[in-house]
Amino acid sequence: MTESIDYGNLMHRAMRGLIQEVLADVEENGLPGQHHFFITFDSMHPDVEIADWLSDRYPDEMTVVMQHWYDGLKVTDEGFSVTLNFGEKPEPLYIPYDAIKTFVDPSVEFGLRFETQDDEDDEETTAEAPMEVVSDDDEAPREAAEIVSLDSFRK
């Protein structure tokens, strides 16, 4: 039996499960309304599958957008595959959930950020709600992002 509850890893798994559930719903029903996703992932993760020219162009991390056109979304327990358009060139991608660094749906000001601590083996998960979204209207009031960090609960 462990001496403490590992809330960091529990939160990590829960937030990855949330992403899986959202993507599974999109796989079945499509993107509703104005929803769209910005997904940033570690392009060097050993299980990421992207074209060589993409990994050459984005050697550390890459952000993809699922919005107007995507094809072949398949969601599994470990990750998801999707074909996205890069300058009129469709490319298949496979992204494991463990490679995801951020998942943002700006249409509803929702975002998740997963950070790795270099000096620790544990991963920190930060849930953000709401996130600041840049507006074309400079006069529009902006709310600061409320960030809940797991570090504030660690002893």
N, C-alpha and C positions, 0 to 999 in steps of 0.2 A: 504494500500500500504506500502511496506517495504521501509526503508530508504536507503538501498543499495542493489546492485546485489550480490547474493551469488554465486560467481564464483567457490568457492570450491565445493559446492554441485553440481553445473552444470557440472563441470569437472568430478566429481565422477560418475555421471550418464552417461556421454558421454563415459568414459573409460569402464564402465561395459557394455554399449551397444556395444562397439567395440569387447569386448570378446564374447558377445552373437553372434554377426554377424560372427566372425571368426569360432566359434564352430558350428554354423548353417551351414556354408559352408562345414566344415569337415563332419558334419552329412550327408549332401547330396552327397558330392563328394569324401570323404576320404581325408587323408593328402597328399598334393602334394609334390613331390620331397623329399627333406631332412628335411622338416618342422617337428618339434616335440615340445611339450610343457612341461614345468615344471610349475605346478600349486601348489602354497602353499596356504593353507586355514586354518582357525580357526576351529580346530576339535571339539571345545566345542560350536560352534554356535548352537543355539537351533534348526535350521532347517536342519543342516547337518545330513545325514543318512549314517552311516558306521557301519560295524560289531563291536560288543563289543570288540573283541580282538584287533582291530585296534585302537579304542578310548582309550583302556587301554595302548597300546604301544605308542600312540601319543596323550597324554592328553592335549596338548596346541595347537599345529599346526602340520600339515602333508603336505608333498610335494609328489605329484603324477606325474608320467611321462606318457604322451600319445605319444607313438612312434610306436613301432613295432606291438604290439598286444593290442587291445582294442575292446570292443564289446558293442552293444546296446546303442550307444550314442544317447541321446534324449535331445534336447535343448528346453527350455521354456523361457518365459519372466522373470521368477524368478530365474532360475538356470538350471543346467544340471545333467543328470544321465548318468553313464557309468559303465561298468564292466571292471575292470582291474585285471591283474594277479599279485598276491603277493606270490612269491615262489611256483609257479605251482598251486596256489589256487585262482581261479577266485572269485572276490568279487564285488558285486554291490555297487555303491556309489551314493549319491545325494549331490551335492554341490551348494548351493545358491550363486549367484554372490556377495551378501553382505558379504559372509564368505571369499572371496578370498583376500589374502594378496599380492601375487605376481603372475604374469602371464608372463612367459618368453618363447620366441622362439629363442633359441641360434643359429639356422641355419641361421638366418638373423640378429642376434644381436639386437633383439627387446625385450623390457621388460616394464612392468608396475608394480608399487609398490604402494599399498594402505596402508597408515599409520593412526593409530588412535591416537589422542592426548588424554592423560589421563586427562589433566586439562581442556579440552574443549569437547563439544558434537559434534563439527564439525569433519569431516574426511578430511584429507589432501590426495590429490592424487598427486603422482609424476610420471611423464612420463620420461622414460629413453631412449635415442636414441643417439648413440649406447651404448650397454652394453659391458663391457669387458668380453671376453670369453676366458677361459683358453685353451691354445693350448698344444698339446703334444710336439711341437717343441719349445724348450726353446729359440731358436735364433729368433723366429718370433717376429716382433715388435708388441707391444700392445698399443692400444689407450685407454686413460682414458675415463671413462663413462661421458657423458654430461648429467647432471641431471638438470631438470627444476622443481623447487619447487614452489608451489603456495604461500608459505610464502613470497617470494620475491615480490609478487604483492599485498599483504595485507598491510593495513595501521595500 
